[in-house]
Amino acid sequence: MVNQNRSQVEFVVLMAALMSIVALSIDAVLPALPDMGSFLNVSDPTDNPKLITSIFLGLGIGQLLFGPLSDSFGRKPIVYIGFIVFVIASIICITTKSFEMMIFGRILQGIGLASPRTMCIAMVRDSYSGDYMAKILSIVVMIFILVPVIAPTLGQFLMQHYHWKSIFIFNLCFGILVMLWFWVRQPETLKDKHRIKYRLSIFKTGTIQFFKIKPAVIYTILSGLITGSFMVYLSTSQRIFEQQYNMKDEFPLIFASLAIAVGLSTFMNSQLVVKFGMRRIVNVAMLSFVLISLVYIVMFSSGNNPSIEVLIGFFALQFFSIGFIFGNLRALAMEPMGHIAGIGSALNGFISTVMAVPIADYIGKFVIDSVTPLFIGFLVCGIISLALFYSITDRVSKVIKRI
């Protein structure tokens, strides 16, 4: 029993470490956006957030490619292929002097990192099911959330003492260490009986099966809406705190404190989900998400920003709600797809991410001298999500039982 527990702990931490490469590649770069834009001769500062959203676009594309392949060739080989792509992309980002080539490198980074990100979820689904799967995913996400707590501070430290390129070098070295750990310690989780013989038609047949499972499709769309609204914050947070509030030095600390709010709720979710169930928790969390957004908009309808303390309070409440949503929506979407976990995870990630990027880019253009457009985006995405959630809740159990 002790060895089993230790093995499970190592599995959870390793999955979180694999996902952390993604978080580092996104969040550690945030303090460096102005310097990167200046180095790359970006004329419009509002284009700098594309250095963040572009990696998400790559993540969406990569998941669609790697997920189906993993159902045939196993999870581990696909992780290795993805990491090789990430290495090549990192070299491009370190050596280029062109903004367009940097965007290409970031998209390529996202494609490569889509492999460990997708395989983490598929490996958890291979090993667990139901509400316990949601618990394991919540613990993985909780550990993963710790990375944004330290990533901006790490990025700022590296940028101040060396150069913004050192952030990419550090991420690459961290990734190599995690890959060595994964290679030595993680066994293949895809059982032979669940392997699908590779043929080009598996993309077609798997996709058809996915779209026949209406709860999986709806929960995937919900993930896209919530992820999109949260991505607006990620891509504009540097501009909000450094330019609107003139708090450049405090930005990493503020970002870390808000990440803790998400981490706390994901930890609480891991303790509560088995008792109360995923759907009930998602329902309450999404209602809170909508109500908090509405209260902010009513209070600050003039468009004038509140004090920094009030803004952080609203963000903390909002992200606390989001922490109960992310992992559960992904688990709810994956629950009826055990027979197509690889392509199911891929389509879930691809659709939700491809939805999220244009949502973030569109709303982000309005976040110039006020934070109110961000909360309007939260509200609209939240209301649509609630409507979709209530449209399928009564039928979900029956569909899952039939499958």
C-alpha positions as CSV (number, residue, x, y, z in Angstrom):
1,M,0.0,0.0,0.0
2,V,2.9,2.4,0.8
3,N,4.5,1.7,-2.5
4,Q,1.2,2.2,-4.3
5,N,0.6,5.6,-2.6
6,R,4.1,6.7,-3.3
7,S,3.7,5.7,-7.0
8,Q,0.4,7.6,-7.2
9,V,2.0,10.7,-5.6
10,E,4.9,10.6,-8.1
11,F,2.5,10.1,-11.0
12,V,0.5,13.2,-10.0
13,V,3.6,15.4,-9.5
14,L,5.1,14.2,-12.8
15,M,1.9,15.0,-14.7
16,A,1.9,18.4,-13.1
17,A,5.6,18.9,-14.0
18,L,4.8,18.1,-17.6
19,M,2.0,20.6,-17.7
20,S,4.3,23.1,-15.9
21,I,6.5,23.4,-19.0
22,V,3.5,24.9,-20.7
23,A,2.8,27.3,-17.8
24,L,6.4,28.5,-17.7
25,S,6.5,29.1,-21.4
26,I,3.4,31.4,-21.0
27,D,3.7,33.1,-17.6
28,A,7.4,33.6,-17.3
29,V,7.4,35.7,-20.4
30,L,4.7,38.2,-19.2
31,P,7.1,40.7,-17.5
32,A,9.3,40.7,-20.6
33,L,6.6,41.6,-23.2
34,P,7.5,45.3,-23.5
35,D,11.3,44.5,-23.8
36,M,10.5,41.7,-26.4
37,G,8.3,44.1,-28.4
38,S,11.0,46.8,-28.4
39,F,13.7,44.3,-29.4
40,L,11.5,43.0,-32.2
41,N,10.5,46.5,-33.4
42,V,6.8,46.2,-32.7
43,S,5.2,49.5,-33.5
44,D,1.9,48.9,-31.8
45,P,2.1,47.8,-28.1
46,T,-1.3,46.2,-28.3
47,D,0.3,43.6,-30.6
48,N,2.5,42.4,-27.7
49,P,-0.2,40.1,-26.2
50,K,-0.1,38.1,-29.4
51,L,3.2,36.6,-28.0
52,I,0.9,35.0,-25.4
53,T,-2.2,34.1,-27.4
54,S,-0.1,32.7,-30.3
55,I,1.2,29.9,-28.1
56,F,-2.4,29.0,-27.2
57,L,-3.2,28.7,-30.9
58,G,-0.3,26.2,-31.3
59,L,-1.6,24.3,-28.3
60,G,-4.9,23.9,-30.0
61,I,-3.4,22.7,-33.3
62,G,-1.0,20.4,-31.6
63,Q,-3.6,18.6,-29.5
64,L,-5.6,17.8,-32.6
65,L,-2.5,16.1,-34.1
66,F,-1.0,14.3,-31.2
67,G,-4.1,13.0,-29.5
68,P,-5.3,10.6,-32.2
69,L,-1.7,9.4,-32.8
70,S,-1.3,8.5,-29.1
71,D,-4.3,6.2,-29.4
72,S,-2.3,4.1,-31.8
73,F,1.3,4.5,-30.8
74,G,1.0,5.1,-27.1
75,R,1.3,8.1,-24.9
76,K,5.1,8.1,-24.2
77,P,6.4,8.3,-27.8
78,I,4.1,11.2,-28.6
79,V,5.4,13.1,-25.6
80,Y,9.0,12.7,-26.9
81,I,8.0,13.9,-30.4
82,G,6.3,17.0,-29.0
83,F,9.3,17.9,-26.9
84,I,11.6,17.7,-29.9
85,V,9.3,20.2,-31.7
86,F,9.4,22.4,-28.5
87,V,13.3,22.4,-28.6
88,I,13.3,23.5,-32.2
89,A,10.7,26.2,-31.5
90,S,12.7,27.5,-28.5
91,I,15.8,27.8,-30.6
92,I,13.8,29.9,-33.1
93,C,12.5,32.2,-30.4
94,I,16.0,32.7,-28.9
95,T,17.7,33.5,-32.2
96,T,15.1,35.5,-34.2
97,K,15.0,39.3,-34.6
98,S,11.7,39.3,-36.4
99,F,8.3,39.7,-34.7
100,E,6.6,37.5,-37.3
101,M,9.2,34.8,-36.8
102,M,8.8,35.0,-33.1
103,I,5.1,34.5,-33.5
104,F,5.8,31.5,-35.6
105,G,8.2,30.2,-33.0
106,R,5.6,30.7,-30.2
107,I,3.0,28.9,-32.3
108,L,5.5,26.0,-32.9
109,Q,6.2,26.0,-29.1
110,G,2.5,25.6,-28.5
111,I,2.3,22.7,-31.0
112,G,5.2,20.9,-29.3
113,L,3.9,21.6,-25.8
114,A,0.4,20.3,-26.8
115,S,1.8,16.8,-26.6
116,P,2.7,16.7,-22.9
117,R,-0.4,18.8,-22.1
118,T,-2.7,16.4,-23.9
119,M,-1.0,13.3,-22.9
120,C,-1.2,14.3,-19.2
121,I,-5.0,14.3,-19.4
122,A,-5.1,11.1,-21.5
123,M,-2.8,9.3,-19.0
124,V,-5.0,10.4,-16.1
125,R,-8.1,9.2,-18.0
126,D,-6.2,5.9,-18.8
127,S,-5.6,5.3,-15.1
128,Y,-8.8,6.7,-13.4
129,S,-12.5,7.4,-14.1
130,G,-15.5,9.3,-12.7
131,D,-15.4,11.7,-9.8
132,Y,-12.1,10.2,-8.7
133,M,-10.6,11.1,-12.1
134,A,-11.8,14.7,-11.4
135,K,-10.1,14.6,-8.0
136,I,-6.8,13.5,-9.6
137,L,-7.1,16.1,-12.3
138,S,-7.8,18.8,-9.7
139,I,-4.7,17.8,-7.7
140,V,-2.6,17.9,-10.9
141,V,-4.0,21.3,-11.8
142,M,-3.5,22.5,-8.2
143,I,0.2,21.7,-8.4
144,F,0.4,23.1,-11.9
145,I,-1.2,26.4,-10.7
146,L,1.8,26.9,-8.4
147,V,3.9,27.6,-11.4
148,P,2.1,30.9,-12.3
149,V,2.8,32.0,-8.6
150,I,6.5,32.0,-9.3
151,A,6.8,32.3,-13.1
152,P,6.5,36.1,-13.5
153,T,8.9,36.7,-10.6
154,L,11.3,34.2,-12.2
155,G,10.9,35.9,-15.6
156,Q,11.5,39.3,-14.1
157,F,14.6,38.1,-12.3
158,L,16.1,36.5,-15.4
159,M,15.3,39.5,-17.5
160,Q,16.8,42.0,-15.0
161,H,20.0,40.0,-14.4
162,Y,20.6,38.6,-17.9
163,H,18.3,39.1,-20.9
164,W,14.7,38.2,-21.8
165,K,16.2,35.4,-24.0
166,S,17.4,33.7,-20.8
167,I,13.7,33.0,-20.0
168,F,13.5,30.8,-23.0
169,I,16.8,29.1,-22.2
170,F,15.6,28.4,-18.6
171,N,12.3,26.9,-19.9
172,L,14.3,24.7,-22.3
173,C,16.6,23.4,-19.5
174,F,13.6,22.8,-17.2
175,G,11.9,20.8,-19.9
176,I,14.9,18.6,-20.5
177,L,15.0,17.7,-16.8
178,V,11.3,16.8,-16.7
179,M,11.7,14.7,-19.9
180,L,14.5,12.7,-18.3
181,W,12.3,12.1,-15.3
182,F,9.4,11.1,-17.5
183,W,11.6,8.7,-19.6
184,V,13.1,6.9,-16.6
185,R,10.0,6.7,-14.2
186,Q,6.7,6.8,-16.2
187,P,5.4,3.6,-17.6
188,E,3.1,3.5,-20.6
189,T,-0.6,3.9,-19.5
190,L,-2.3,2.9,-22.7
191,K,-3.2,-0.7,-22.5
192,D,-2.8,-2.9,-25.6
193,K,-6.5,-3.8,-25.8
194,H,-7.3,-0.1,-26.1
195,R,-4.8,0.7,-28.9
196,I,-6.4,1.6,-32.2
197,K,-4.5,0.3,-35.3
198,Y,-3.1,3.4,-37.1
199,R,-4.8,4.4,-40.2
200,L,-5.7,7.8,-41.6
201,S,-9.4,7.1,-41.0
202,I,-9.0,7.1,-37.2
203,F,-9.1,10.9,-37.4
204,K,-12.4,10.8,-39.2
205,T,-14.0,8.0,-37.2
206,G,-12.8,9.4,-33.8
207,T,-14.1,12.8,-34.7
208,I,-17.4,11.4,-35.7
209,Q,-17.7,9.5,-32.4
210,F,-16.7,12.6,-30.5
211,F,-19.5,14.8,-32.1
212,K,-22.1,12.0,-31.4
213,I,-21.5,12.5,-27.7
214,K,-23.4,15.7,-27.1
215,P,-22.4,16.2,-23.4
216,A,-18.7,16.0,-24.4
217,V,-19.2,18.6,-27.2
218,I,-21.2,21.0,-24.9
219,Y,-18.7,20.8,-22.1
220,T,-15.9,21.4,-24.6
221,I,-17.6,24.6,-25.8
222,L,-18.0,25.7,-22.1
223,S,-14.3,25.2,-21.6
224,G,-13.6,27.4,-24.7
225,L,-15.8,30.2,-23.3
226,I,-14.3,30.1,-19.8
227,T,-10.8,29.7,-21.1
228,G,-11.2,32.5,-23.5
229,S,-12.4,34.9,-20.9
230,F,-9.5,33.9,-18.6
231,M,-7.0,34.2,-21.5
232,V,-8.0,37.9,-21.8
233,Y,-6.7,38.4,-18.3
234,L,-3.5,36.5,-19.1
235,S,-2.7,38.5,-22.2
236,T,-3.6,41.9,-20.8
237,S,-2.5,41.6,-17.1
238,Q,0.9,43.1,-17.8
239,R,-0.7,46.1,-19.5
240,I,-3.4,46.5,-16.7
241,F,-1.0,46.5,-13.8
242,E,2.0,48.1,-15.3
243,Q,0.4,50.8,-17.4
244,Q,-3.1,51.4,-16.0
245,Y,-1.9,51.2,-12.4
246,N,1.8,52.0,-12.8
247,M,2.8,48.9,-10.7
248,K,5.6,47.3,-12.8
249,D,7.6,46.2,-9.8
250,E,4.6,44.8,-8.0
251,F,3.2,43.0,-11.1
252,P,4.8,39.5,-10.3
253,L,3.6,39.7,-6.7
254,I,0.0,40.6,-7.8
255,F,0.0,37.9,-10.5
256,A,1.2,35.3,-7.9
257,S,-1.4,36.3,-5.3
258,L,-4.2,35.8,-7.9
259,A,-2.8,32.5,-9.0
260,I,-3.0,31.4,-5.4
261,A,-6.7,32.0,-5.5
262,V,-7.1,29.6,-8.4
263,G,-4.8,27.1,-6.6
264,L,-6.8,27.2,-3.4
265,S,-10.1,26.5,-5.2
266,T,-8.7,23.7,-7.2
267,F,-7.4,22.1,-4.0
268,M,-10.8,22.5,-2.4
269,N,-12.4,21.0,-5.5
270,S,-10.2,17.9,-5.1
271,Q,-11.6,17.5,-1.6
272,L,-15.2,18.3,-2.4
273,V,-15.8,16.8,-5.9
274,V,-16.2,13.2,-4.7
275,K,-18.7,14.2,-2.1
276,F,-20.8,16.7,-4.1
277,G,-20.1,15.7,-7.7
278,M,-18.7,17.6,-10.7
279,R,-22.0,19.0,-12.1
280,R,-23.2,20.5,-8.8
281,I,-19.9,22.2,-8.2
282,V,-19.7,23.6,-11.8
283,N,-23.2,24.9,-11.5
284,V,-22.5,26.9,-8.3
285,A,-19.1,28.1,-9.6
286,M,-20.5,29.4,-12.9
287,L,-23.3,31.2,-11.1
288,S,-20.7,32.9,-8.9
289,F,-18.6,33.7,-12.0
290,V,-21.6,35.5,-13.6
291,L,-22.7,37.3,-10.4
292,I,-19.3,38.7,-9.6
293,S,-18.9,40.0,-13.1
294,L,-22.3,41.7,-12.9
295,V,-21.6,43.3,-9.5
296,Y,-18.3,44.8,-10.9
297,I,-20.0,46.2,-14.0
298,V,-22.8,47.7,-12.0
299,M,-20.4,49.3,-9.5
300,F,-18.0,50.6,-12.1
301,S,-20.3,51.2,-15.0
302,S,-18.6,54.6,-15.6
303,G,-15.5,52.8,-16.8
304,N,-13.3,54.4,-14.2
305,N,-11.0,51.8,-12.6
306,P,-11.4,51.1,-8.8
307,S,-8.5,51.1,-6.4
308,I,-6.0,48.4,-6.8
309,E,-7.1,46.7,-3.6
310,V,-10.7,46.5,-4.9
311,L,-9.7,45.2,-8.3
312,I,-7.5,42.5,-6.8
313,G,-10.4,41.5,-4.6
314,F,-12.8,41.1,-7.6
315,F,-10.1,39.2,-9.6
316,A,-9.5,36.9,-6.6
317,L,-13.2,36.1,-6.3
318,Q,-13.5,35.5,-10.0
319,F,-10.5,33.3,-10.2
320,F,-11.5,31.4,-7.1
321,S,-14.7,30.5,-9.0
322,I,-12.7,29.6,-12.1
323,G,-10.6,27.1,-10.1
324,F,-13.8,25.0,-9.5
325,I,-14.6,25.1,-13.2
326,F,-11.5,24.3,-15.3
327,G,-10.7,20.8,-14.1
328,N,-14.3,19.7,-13.7
329,L,-15.3,20.8,-17.2
330,R,-12.4,18.9,-18.7
331,A,-13.3,15.8,-16.6
332,L,-17.0,16.1,-17.5
333,A,-16.1,16.2,-21.2
334,M,-13.7,13.2,-20.9
335,E,-16.0,11.1,-18.7
336,P,-18.0,9.5,-21.6
337,M,-14.9,9.2,-23.8
338,G,-12.8,6.4,-22.2
339,H,-12.9,4.5,-25.5
340,I,-11.4,7.4,-27.4
341,A,-9.4,9.2,-24.7
342,G,-6.6,10.3,-27.0
343,I,-8.6,11.9,-29.8
344,G,-11.3,12.9,-27.3
345,S,-8.7,14.9,-25.2
346,A,-7.3,16.3,-28.5
347,L,-10.6,17.5,-29.8
348,N,-11.6,18.9,-26.4
349,G,-8.3,20.9,-26.2
350,F,-8.4,21.9,-29.9
351,I,-11.9,23.2,-30.0
352,S,-11.8,25.0,-26.6
353,T,-8.4,26.6,-27.4
354,V,-9.3,27.6,-30.9
355,M,-12.5,29.2,-29.5
356,A,-10.5,30.9,-26.7
357,V,-7.8,32.7,-28.8
358,P,-10.2,34.9,-30.9
359,I,-12.3,35.6,-27.8
360,A,-9.2,36.8,-26.0
361,D,-7.9,38.8,-28.9
362,Y,-11.2,40.5,-29.5
363,I,-12.0,41.4,-25.9
364,G,-8.3,42.3,-25.2
365,K,-8.4,45.1,-27.8
366,F,-10.9,47.0,-25.6
367,V,-8.8,46.7,-22.4
368,I,-6.9,49.9,-23.0
369,D,-7.5,52.4,-20.2
370,S,-10.2,50.5,-18.2
371,V,-10.7,47.0,-16.8
372,T,-14.4,47.1,-17.3
373,P,-14.3,45.5,-20.8
374,L,-12.6,42.5,-19.2
375,F,-15.5,42.0,-16.8
376,I,-18.1,42.5,-19.6
377,G,-16.3,39.7,-21.4
378,F,-16.5,37.6,-18.3
379,L,-20.2,38.2,-18.0
380,V,-21.1,37.5,-21.6
381,C,-19.0,34.2,-21.7
382,G,-20.5,33.2,-18.3
383,I,-24.1,33.7,-19.3
384,I,-23.7,31.7,-22.5
385,S,-21.9,29.0,-20.6
386,L,-24.7,28.8,-18.0
387,A,-27.4,28.6,-20.8
388,L,-25.5,25.7,-22.5
389,F,-24.9,23.9,-19.1
390,Y,-28.6,24.0,-18.2
391,S,-29.5,22.8,-21.7
392,I,-27.9,19.4,-21.2
393,T,-27.8,18.8,-17.4
394,D,-31.0,16.8,-17.3
395,R,-29.9,14.5,-20.1
396,V,-26.3,13.9,-19.3
397,S,-26.6,10.9,-16.9
398,K,-28.8,9.0,-19.4
399,V,-26.3,9.6,-22.3
400,I,-23.4,8.4,-20.2
401,K,-25.2,5.3,-19.1
402,R,-26.0,4.4,-22.8
403,I,-22.4,4.8,-23.7
